[in-house]
Every structure is written in structure tokens, then in C-alpha cells.
Amino acid sequence: MDITYWYLFPLGIIISAMAMSAGISGANFWIPVYLFILKLDPLISFWLALLTMVFGFGSGVVRNLYQHTVNWYIVKKYLIATIPGAVIGSILTAYIEGNILVMIFGFFVFVYGTYLLITTLSSKKEPQKHSRIFWELGFAAGFLKGLIATGLGKVIVPCIWDHEKIKHPSEVIGSTVVVIFIVDIVAALTRMNPIFIGALIENWSQLLDIMIFVVPSVVIGGQLGPRVIKNINAKWLRIYISFMLIFVSFLIMCNLV
């Protein structure tokens, strides 16, 4: 075992706990790590981020099940919309140059983080409960997950936040974690075309050394994150998510210029 990547263990715990507490994909943070710290190929970085999230969000699913913070009605409805989108987005990655995907990723994260922050700070009245399932946004969220390994949580969290079936903000995050976990698996498997598999085999030794430290760290972080948000105020949670996303977008943009 190569201990060169030992620092990924403490870093992974922090990343996983932050992502799980916000109900967004940890790929937002792992992609910059894989791209700019470990210098991996963009397509491998996106795939490795998906694989990392399978383990991290799998741990988060277990914790949220234990806390009874998963609304299965919401989960089932949004899986119907997100899975087809993820399959299509994943297939398209074979035809798009890696650096273009990185640019799309950075731009999307910045726009959404800014939008969420502005709408949260400017909102002065209580939102109205609704019973709608946003099928079109669910499909778009799945498409983004398949294409750039992120975007699912950012899109569907606002959709389900004020749904009449949701009894507490922690259910929003818990349900989103389950959806992200399942769609991550779908997106990672769909990317496995012959050319990409060849690239993974070529780099398997380095990837294995990386995952030895990453996997246990995200499993631990996946247990810590849901505890953070169990009793947190909904508005402050949205602000917390916004700042995290804007920070990540700046990391991406600084490394692209």
C-alpha cells in the first residue's frame, strides 16, 4: 500500500460530512481534489467522484434510515425522473472533451450557489406547501449527474423542500441522499464503455491506492453528516449550502485560468 495519499483520509471525512449535511453530492468537492491535487484525467476524475459518492452516500443512507429521515414517497417519485436523465447524460460523456465538462461543472456550481444564496436571503414570507412532483427538473437533475457527476441534489432539494409530504427539513436531506446514492450507481455503471474501461485498467494501481484512503473516510463522514442537520434551522442550512457551492466554483475557475 502506497501511503502517499494518506491525507485523503482526513480530507475525505470532512468532505463527506459536509456533503451529507447539505444533501448535495460530494462530487462538488472530490472533482477539484482529483483534478487539481491528484492531476487525474477529467473523465476519470468524474467517474472516480461518482464511485466515491457511492460509498459515502451509501453510509449516509444507513444513517438516515436509522434516524427515520427518509420519505419514501418522495424518493420513489424522483427516481422515476432522475434515472433516465442520468443514463442519457452518462452516455454523452463519451463524446465531450474532458476540459469542457470541467468548465460546465464550474459554471453550473457557481450559478446555482449564487441563485440559492440570493433567493434565500431575499425571501421574507413563508413558502407555501405544495403537492407537485417536478418531473422535468428531476430529469434535468439526473442528466446533470450523469454528465458532470453533480447537480442532482442542487436541483431537487428546492423542489421537495416545501412538499406537503415533508414533515421536517431533515427529511429533505435524507430523501435526497437516497436518490443521489441510487443515481450515482446508475451513472457510474453507464459510463463503463470499452475505451473508458481500458483507461481505468491502465491507471488501476494509482486508483486503488487512492481509494484505500478515500473509501473509509467517506463512510465515516457519511455517518457524521446526517447528525449535523438533524435539528438545524432550514434557512441557515440553505445559506450554508450556498456558500459551499460558491467556494467550490471559485476553486474550479482559479485552476482553469
PyMOL commands that set and color helices and strands:
alter all, ss='L'
color gray80, all
select helices_A, chain A and resi 3-5+8-22+27-37+42-67+72-95+98-122+135-148+152-161+169-190+194-202+204-228+234-256
alter helices_A, ss='H'
color red, helices_A
deselect
rebuild
show_as cartoon
